[in-house]
């Protein structure tokens, strides 16, 4: 069965017996029957997790069909007069697996997000409803597969292997997106084969393409050349489903054994070396994950620019460089469906010392599939910090530990990010792009940033400070200060720090307020280190303004258009 072909039912309030979930179970019985019971047991948790993300959207996003809301009371009023009610939520609140979630529509209970969407009938919501339905079934499959026992290797892991292991532990995807696990192009068997949370080793294919039919940027290594032909790493799903429509270039199947990383389409080769960012022409959360011609064309110049701009900083932030990129020429133009980037491994860039480890910040707030607190609690507990192996807000001392840790995190992170903004570079510092180096006591030591194409670069700001930006094209070039601030602050406050506050505060509002205060104090300190210019004053005013602009994730999917949509939320630093 194609995993994206399930019929979306309407009006079943409790979500029981949904056809897509039954189709997943049937395919699972054929390919991995030993996971059947675990999949069934995981469905309530998956429904509740996705429903919680959808409920956050209904409480805060500018969705059509919503007339008003009161997040503090947990009430949403629809245009037709109906009333939705559920638990009050702050924007940063994360899923709480131990709490089953129910949302009521005029008193009628809903425990499945697709059922709620069908009942609410927001304008144009059919595609979003299908994706949410898929997100639930895929998340249940992820939880079942990730919790399955595995035989541990007797060999101590290298830094790159440990990084991949931690990335694969982020089972439930984006913490605030109801399409957090929607993979409508994958069958169940393909999810098990390629989903990072299932911890597979994937044989990445190599497409053999004549060099004169490729656009090459940067250095393309000799090991990926064969005479006058280039060998382009290709995701095996892409090779099976997309490449046939491009003329089926010759393939060397399974040529590079590699571990899939959090983004699904990026890989860490078992033999080491650069990570592979492959094209995957499938919608995951909000975007189709192909690689545009602009991303390839700008890759080397952008990498060189950021390396120069970041270089004079104090070493607390390091950049993973793009080493090489290739697009195959199809029908006279670079193809986004047959393209690849080679990127430095964050483990190499981090230059780890004794007892240090590097891991994506998103992993810190993630909970294990088998249950338990977020990873940051486990790390602090393993380092011998008393009282943080469970709920941090359960006692004053635990709150003190959380506040001290996040304060140290913010004091290390904010100065380089704000200095880069002042210089003209707004990084997309969300938890997948941003990695932290922790020492043996789980204290943050420095950061690594990857995926350069997500940020924005201001030629005007760079030029005023003596940097000569290379010619760049596409969406990465932006001189509007408001857009630059939104790019940095939206991901930083709306995702990275929000998830950490929720994970460390564990719903204790007093502790969470102290956590945000620690971030605000670190931001004030960081601005004192910047030149006192009109530019930096305006950046500071925006960071501490009454509202902060963050991505309207559900609205983006509901509208079904390319690009980003933003919304205003109360600023926790105000």
N, C-alpha and C positions, 0 to 999 in steps of 0.2 A: 504494500500500500504506500502511496505517496503521502508523506506526513502532512502535507499542506492541503489535502483534498477532503478533509472531514467536513461534513455538513454542520453548520452552526444552528443549533436548536434555539427556539425562542420560548421564553415564558416558563421555564422549569425553575422555580425559585430556589430549591435547595441544591441544584447542580447534580443531583444523583443520576447516574446512568447516562451521562452525556455521550453521544456517539463517538466523538473524537477520543475520549478517554477509553472507551471500549475498543476502538480500533488500535490504539496504542497497546492495550493489554493483549489483544489478539496477536499482534505482530511480535510482541515480547515473548509470548508463549511459544512462538515458532523459533525465535533466535536466541533467547536467553531465559528459558522457563524458570530457572532458579531465582530470577529477580521478580517473578510475578507477584508474590505475596508482599514483598517490600514496596513495589510500585503501588499496589492497592492501599497499603498502610500509609504511604506518603501523600496520597491524594488530598486528604483534609488539610495537611500542613501547606501543600502547594496552593490549594484554593485560597486559604486564609492569607498566605503571603502575597499573592497577586491581588487579591481583593483589597488588602491594606494599601498597596500602592495606588490602586484605582481610587480608593476612598480619599487618599491624600490629594489626588488630582481634582476630584469633585469638590473638595473643601477649599482648594486654593487656585486652581487654574482657570483661565478665562474661556471656559467651555461653552459652546453654543447650547442653548436650551436651559441654562442655569440662570435663574433670576436673582439669586442672592444666597448667601451662606453665612453661618456663624460658626467658625471652626472651634471656638472655645466651648460652644454648646454641642458640637457635633451634629449640626443641622444644615441641610441644603434644601433650598426651595427652587422648584423647577418653574419654567415659564407657564406651564399649564395648571399651576396651583398645587401640584403634588409636593409632598414633603418627604425627604430622605433623612433618616436619623441613624447615628452610629456613635462610636466613641470619639470624644474630642481628641484632636491630634495637632501637635506643632509640626511645622514643615520639616524639621530634622528628624522626627521620630522614625525609627526603623521597625521592621517586622519583629514581632515577639512570638516565636514559635509555640510558646507554652500557652498562648491565649487564642482560643478559637474566635474568629471574628464573624459577626453578623451585622449586616446593614439592612435597615427596614425601609420599605417604600410604602408610605401610608399604612404602616403597621405590618406589612407583609414581609417576612424574613427572607433574606438572600445570603447564602454562604458561598456562592460561586460568582466570580466577577463577570463572566460572560452572561450568566443569567441576569445579573443586575443590569448590565448594559442593555440587554435585550428588553428588559422591563422598562427601563428609563427611556429608551428610544431617543437618544441624542441624535440630532440631524447628522446624517452621513456616517453613522457608527458601524455599519455592517462589516467593513474591512477590519476596523479596530476590534470588534467583537470576535471575529475569527482569529485574530492574532492573540488576543487575550486567552481565548480557549486553548490555543496551541501552547501559550506560555505556561498554563497550568499543567497540561499533560507533560510537557517537556521538563518542567521543574520537578514534577513527581518522579519522572524517569531519572533525572540527575541525582535527586536525593537517594533513590534506590541504588543506582549504580555506584555512587560515591561512598555509600556506607557498606558496600560489599567487602568482605575480608580479602586481603591480598597478602601474598608472601613477600616479606621484606627482604631486600638485598642485604647480604653480609658485608658488602663493600661500603665504606664511608662515602657519602655523596660529595661531589665537587660543588663549588659555589653555583655554577650554572644549573646543575641538576637540582640542587636544593631550591633555587629560585623557581624553577619549573614546578617542583613539587608544591611549593606554597601557592603559586598562581593557580594550580589545578585544584587547590582546596577552596577556592571561591566558587561555591556550588550554585548559589542562587542569583548570580548575575547582578545587574544594576540595582542598587538599593532603593531607588525611587521610581523606577519605570515599570508600569504594569506589563510591558512586553519584555520583561527582564530575561526570559528564557525562550522567547518565540524564535523558532528556527523552522519556518514553514517549508524550506526546501529539503530538509533532512528527513529521511525515513527513520524509524526507530533503530534499525541496524546501522545506519550512517551516524546517528547520534552516538551510539555506543562505540563506533569505530573512530570518530573524530572529535567528540566533545571532550575538552580538556579535563572536566571533572570526573570522567571515567578513566582517566590516567592511561590512555593507550600510548603505544609507540606507533607513529604514523609513518608509512613509507611515502615521502614526498616524491612526486613524479618529476621528471625533467622533460620539458618540451624542446625538441631540437629544431631550431629556427635559423635559417641563413642569416649571417651577420648583416648583410645588406638589406634585410627586411626587419631590422631592429633599430630602435633609437636607444643609444647607450649613453648614460650620464655617470660620471665618476669612473672608478676603476672596476672593471669586470674581471674577476680572478681567472687565472689559467685553468684551474680545476673545473670551471664551468664553461670551458671552450673546447671545441672539437674541430680543429682546423679552421675552416672559414664558417663554422656554425657556432651559435651560442646555445648553451644549455640553460633554460629558464625554469627554475623551481616552480612547480604548479601544485596547488592543493588537489588531492585525488578526487574530491567531489567535483571540483571545477573541470578536471580532465574528463570525468565521466559525463557530466551534464551540460557543460558549456562549450568546451573545445570542439566537439563535433560540428557545432554551428559555425566555427571559424575555419573550417577546412581541414580539421583533424591533422595538425602537425605530428610528425613522428614522436613517440613517447618512449622514455626509458622509465618504466613503472617501478615505483618503490625504491628509487635510487638513493635517497637520503633518509635514513632512519632518524626521526626527530620527535620531540615531545611538543604537542600543541600547548600554546600559552593561553592566557585568559581571554584574549581577543578572538580565539578560535582559529583565525586564519594566519596567525604568526607562530613560528616554530623555533625551537632551540635544538639544533642538530646534536645527536648523541656524540658525534666526534668533536664537538666544540666548534669554536669559530663564530662568525657573524650569525645573528638571528635572521630568519627569512620571513619577510612580510609579503604574503601572497595575495593575489586577487581572489575574492570569493564573492561571486555575483549573486548574492543573497541578502535579503534584508534581515539584519540582526538589530534588535531594539529599534533605532530610528533610521538607520542609513543602510543603503546597499553598499557592501564592502568590497567594491572593485577598487582599482587604483587608477586615478585619472591621469591623463597625459600631463596636466599641470603639475601634479605631485611628483611625477618622474622628472620632468624638466627642471623643476626648482630644487630637487633634492640635494644636489651637491652644493649649489650656491647658498641655499638656506643653511645647510649644515656648517659650511665654512663661516658664514656670517655669525651664527649663534656661538660658534666656538670662539670667535674673536671677541664678541660682546661679553660673553660670560667669563672669558679668560681673566680679566683684571679683578674679578670678584675674589672673595676670600677662600674659595675652595669648598664652601658648604653646599654648592650646587654644581653638578657636572652633567654634561650633555652627551648622550649617545649619538655619535655621528652616523649619517647615512654614508656608507662606503661605496655603493654602486646601485644603479637602478637601470632597468631595461623595460621598454614597451615593445611588443611586436607590432609591426605595421600590418594592419588588416584593412583591405579596401582603401588603401592610400592614406590611412591615418593611424596614429598610435592607438592601440586597443586597450581600453580599461579592463578588459576581461582576460588579457594575456600580458600581464605586467608583474614585476616583482621588485622589491627593495631589499638590499642587504644592509643590515644595521648592526652596529656594535652591540655586543652583549652587555647589559647593565652590570652583570657580575664582574666583567673585565674593567669597565669604566669606574666602578666603585672602588677598585684597588683595596680590597678588604684586608684589614689587619687581623691579628690573632683574636679569635672569639667573636669577630664581627660577621654579620650576615646582612644581605640585602633582600628586601621583599617589597612588593607593591603596597602602597598605602591602603588600597581597597581591601587587601587581605586582613588588615588589622581589625576592621569592623565586621568581618564575615564570621558566621557561625559554622561549626562543623556539621556535616550532614547527619551524623549520628546524635546530634544534640549537644548542648553545653553552651557556655558563654562565648562571646566573641574572642577572636584570637589574641587581641591585645591583653585580655585578662590572663590567658594562659601564659603568654610571654612574660608578663610581669610576675606572675606567680612562680614560674620556673626560675626566674632570676632571684627568687628569695624575697620578693616584696610581699610583706604580710597582708593578708586579707583581700587580695584582689583576684583570687581564683574564681570567685563567684560574682555577686552583684556589687559593683563598686560603690553604689550609693547607699548600701545598707548600713554604713557606719561613718562617723565623721572622719576617722583615720583613713578609711578607704577613699573617701572623697578627696582628702588631702593628697593622697598618692596620685589620683587621677588628675587633679588640677596641676600638681607639680610636673607631671609627665607631659601634659598637653602644653603647659607654658614653655617647657624646654623645647618641645617640638616646634611651636610657633616662633619662638625667638631665633631658632636656627633657620626656619623656612622663609619667614616673611621678609627679612632684609634683602636676600638676593632677588626674590620675585618682585618686590616693589622697586628695587634699583633697576632691574631689567625693564619694568614698565616705564620708569622715568627715562630710560635710554631709548625706548621705542619698541620693546618686545613684550607682548602680552602672551604668556604661555597658557595653554589649556591645562591647568594644574589639577585635573581630576585624578581620582585614585588609581586609575589604570595607567595613566601616563607617568605618574609621579611615584618614585620608589624611594624608600628610606633605608639607610644603613644604621643598624642597631648594634651596640656593643654587647658584651656578654651579660650585662645587667639590664638589657633592653632599653638603654638610653639612646636617643637619636644622636647621630654623629654627623651625617651629611645626607644629601639627597642626590638622586639621579633622575633625569628627565629624558623621556623617549617620545617618539612619534612627533617629529617637528612640524609636520604638515597641519596639525591641529591648531597651532597658534596664529597670532597676527603680528605683522611687522609694520612699523610706521617709518617710511623713508624721511618724513619731515623731522621727527624727533631724533632719529639716528643722525641725520645730517647736521643738526644743531650741535651735537656732541662730538662731531668729528669723525663719525663712522660713514664710510661710503657704501651704501647698500648696493648689492648687485641687482641687475634687472630681474625682477620677480613678477610673476603673473598670477592670475586667479584670485581666489578669496583670501589668500594669505596676506595681501597688501592692504593696509588700512591706516589712514591718517586721522580719522575721526576719534578724538579722545574718549568720547562716550562709548564707542564700540570697543576700543581697547580696554577700557576699565570693565565693561560688561564681560568681555571674554575672560579676563583674569579673575575678577571678583565673583562672577557667577559660578564658575566651577569650584573656586576655592572655598567660598562660603556656602554655596548651595549644595555641594556634594562632598568634597574632601573633609573639611572641618565639621560640617553638619553630621556626617556619619560617625566621625570620631567622638564628637560630643555625645551623640546618642549611645554609642557603644560604651563609653566610659561612664556616662551619667546614669545609664540603665533606668531611665524614667524618673529619677529623683530630680525634680525641678530645681530645687535649691542647689544641688551639685552642678546641674547643667548651667545654671546662671553663673556660677563661679568659673566654670570651664570657659564660657564665652567671655567673661571678664578677663581671664588670663590671656585669651587670644587678643582682646582689645588692647591690653597693656603691652603685649609684644608688638602689635602694629604701631602703637604710638611711639615706642622706642625705635622702631625701624624707620619711621619718618623723620625722627630727629637726626638720623645719620645721612639724610639726603640733603642736597643743596636747597636752600630756602628760595624757591622760585615760584612764580605763579602757577607753573605746571604742576609742581609737587604739591602745592597747597590745594589745587583743584583735585588732584588724585586722592589726597587725604580726605577732603570734604566728601567725596563720593564714597569712600570706604566706610565713613562713619555717618553717612546720611540716614534718613529715616527709613528708606527702603533700599533693597538690593535687587538687582535684576538677575534672575536665574532662568534656566531653560524650562520652557513649558513643554515637558516631554510628551504628555498624553495629547495635548493640543496639536503638536507636530504630527503625531500619527493619525489623529482624527482628520486633520486637513489633508494628509497624504501628499504634501508637497515637499520638494527638496529644500534644503537650507534649515536654518535654526529659527525658532520662535522663542521669545523671551517674555517673562512676566515679572511683576513686582511683588516682593514679599516684605514683610516687616524685617528690618535689618537687626540681627541679634547683637551687632556691635554698636548700635546707635546709642 
